[in-house]
Amino acid sequence: MKISLTINGKKQNAEVPSNTLLVSYLRENLNLTGAGPCVFRWQEAEAALTKNFSGDALENLSYPPDDLGEDIHANPAYRAHLISVMTRRALREINK
């Protein structure tokens, strides 16, 4: 499956297997991490996206802030919010 994303203003085009999870592609191919102390998965979102691969699938979901980092830039609640926002944004780009 061909995908095209714009990440931090840079266009990314790739051919990926149709069973590739968005989180896996972002982490393994683009090395995007940073909300927590290590790589993590949002398994509730992954399950929802297997049924409906759009931002609508995440409508009633939120990532728990419990294990996310905190520093002068953001607290855990804000980082959890960004996970949802950025995942939806990536899905919009993929589904254009």
C-alpha positions as CSV (number, residue, x, y, z in Angstrom):
1,M,0.0,0.0,0.0
2,K,1.4,3.4,-0.9
3,I,1.2,6.1,1.8
4,S,2.1,9.8,1.8
5,L,2.6,11.8,5.0
6,T,3.8,15.2,5.9
7,I,5.7,15.1,9.2
8,N,7.1,18.3,10.6
9,G,6.8,19.9,7.2
10,K,8.6,17.1,5.4
11,K,6.9,14.9,2.8
12,Q,7.3,11.2,3.4
13,N,6.3,8.7,0.7
14,A,6.5,5.0,1.2
15,E,5.2,1.6,0.1
16,V,4.2,-0.5,3.1
17,P,2.5,-3.8,3.6
18,S,-1.3,-3.4,4.1
19,N,-1.1,-4.9,7.6
20,T,1.5,-2.3,8.8
21,L,0.3,-0.4,11.9
22,L,0.6,3.4,11.7
23,V,2.4,3.4,15.0
24,S,4.9,0.8,13.7
25,Y,5.6,2.8,10.6
26,L,6.2,6.0,12.5
27,R,8.4,4.4,15.1
28,E,10.4,2.0,12.9
29,N,10.7,3.9,9.7
30,L,10.6,7.5,10.8
31,N,12.0,7.0,14.3
32,L,9.2,9.2,15.9
33,T,8.9,8.7,19.6
34,G,9.1,11.1,22.5
35,A,6.0,11.2,24.7
36,G,7.2,8.8,27.2
37,P,10.5,7.4,28.5
38,C,10.5,4.6,25.9
39,V,8.6,3.4,22.8
40,F,5.0,2.6,23.6
41,R,1.9,1.4,21.9
42,W,-1.7,2.7,22.1
43,Q,-3.3,-0.6,21.9
44,E,-6.9,0.7,22.3
45,A,-6.4,2.9,19.2
46,E,-4.8,0.1,17.3
47,A,-7.8,-2.1,17.9
48,A,-10.2,0.6,16.9
49,L,-8.3,1.4,13.8
50,T,-8.5,-2.2,12.6
51,K,-12.2,-1.7,12.4
52,N,-12.2,1.8,11.0
53,F,-9.0,3.3,9.7
54,S,-9.8,6.9,10.3
55,G,-9.6,9.5,13.0
56,D,-13.3,8.9,13.7
57,A,-12.3,5.5,15.3
58,L,-10.4,7.4,18.0
59,E,-13.3,9.7,18.9
60,N,-14.0,8.4,22.4
61,L,-10.5,7.2,23.1
62,S,-7.7,9.0,25.0
63,Y,-4.2,7.8,25.9
64,P,-3.7,7.6,29.7
65,P,-1.1,10.1,30.9
66,D,0.2,7.9,33.7
67,D,3.5,6.8,32.3
68,L,4.3,9.9,30.1
69,G,7.2,12.2,30.7
70,E,7.0,15.7,32.2
71,D,9.5,18.5,31.7
72,I,9.5,22.3,31.2
73,H,7.8,21.8,27.8
74,A,4.8,19.7,28.7
75,N,3.1,17.8,31.4
76,P,1.8,14.3,31.0
77,A,-1.8,15.3,30.3
78,Y,-0.7,17.6,27.5
79,R,1.5,14.9,26.0
80,A,-1.5,12.4,26.2
81,H,-3.6,15.0,24.3
82,L,-0.9,15.4,21.7
83,I,-0.8,11.6,21.1
84,S,-4.5,11.8,20.1
85,V,-4.1,15.0,18.0
86,M,-1.1,13.8,16.1
87,T,-2.5,10.3,15.5
88,R,-5.7,11.9,14.0
89,R,-3.6,14.3,11.9
90,A,-1.5,11.4,10.5
91,L,-4.7,9.5,9.7
92,R,-6.1,12.5,7.8
93,E,-2.9,12.6,5.7
94,I,-3.0,8.9,5.0
95,N,-6.6,8.9,4.0
96,K,-6.5,11.9,1.7
